C-alpha cells in the first residue's frame, strides 16, 4: 500500500452551482478578499467587502443589514479623531481628513452594494475572530477600532449563542424575501495572534460551532467551505504561509481557490475562467522586444481570444486589457 504523506481535505460538490450569471456578495475578513479578488480578476459578477475588511460576526451582520436597508450614511454617523473622519462600521481605508470625501466614498460603495444585493442570490461570509470590541460609551460593536485607545473599548469573546441568535435573525430576513437564498460560510485560516495561540484557537472554535449550528438550523440555505481546515490540515507546512507566518501564501490561496472552484463553480464557467486566465497571462507578459512581428501576432491573437470570450459572455468588460494590448500595435 502506497504511503500517504498528506491529510487531503476532500471538498464535496455543493448542491448548487455558481457562475457568470449568479451575482455573489463576499463579506468578512481578509481571507474573503483573497478568494474574492481572484474571482473579480476573472470578471465574475461579485462585490467584495463594500465596507472594507470586517472580522467579527456581529459587525459582518450589521454591514449586511445596512446594505439591505439602502439607507445612506449621514454626517452624524461619522466620528473625528487623529485628524481623520471615520465610521465604526467601516475599515480604515474609508477614513479621510475631509468629512465630505469620507461620506462620499462610504455612500458610493453603500449605494453600489445596495443595488447589487437586489440581484444577489448567494453570499460568501468569512468570520475571522469571535473577539469583538464594543464602545464603552454606547455599547456599540465596532468593525474597526481605528487606532483609538484601548481604554475606550470593552473587548469580549462572543458566545456561540450570541452569533447564532444574531445570524438567525438576519437569515430569516433574507429568506423572507428569497426562500432560495444561499449563504456559504467560511472561517478565515489567518491566525489572530494578538490573542495568543490558545486564545486564537478558542476563538476559531467558537466560530466553527456557531456556523455549524446555523447550518443545522438552515440546512437548505447555509453551507460550509473548509478553507480553515484546508490550510490547517492539508497544507500543514510553513511553506504555505506568508512571511509573517500568519497569513496564507499565494500558493496556498491558489490551492484553496482551486478547491473552491471545483466544488461550487459550474463547468461552463470553469471553462470561461480558464480562457480568461490565458488572456490575463498574455496581457501581463512583457516581451524583450515588443516591436517584432511575432509579438504583434501574439497581441492580435490575444485580442481575437478576447472577442471569442465576449461572443460567449457579452457582459464581460475587457477595456483595460484591450487598451494594454492595443498600445503595442
Secondary structure, DSSP 8 states (H G I E B T S, - for coil): -----S--------SS-B-TTS-EEEEESHHHHHHHHHHHHTT-SEEE-TT----SHHHHHHHHHHHHHT----GGG-EEETTEEE-TTS-GGG-BSSHHHHHHHHHHHHHHHHHHHTS--EEEEEE--SEEEEETTT--EES--TT--GGGEEEEE--HHHHHHHHHHHHHHHHHH-TT-EEEEEE--S--GGGHHHHHHHHHHHHHHHHHHHHHHSTTTEEE--HHHIIIIIT-SGGGB-TTSSSB-HHHHHHHHHHHHHHHB-HHHHHHHHHHHHHHHHHH---S-TTSHHHHHHHHHHHHHHHHHHHH-TT---HHHHHHHHTT-
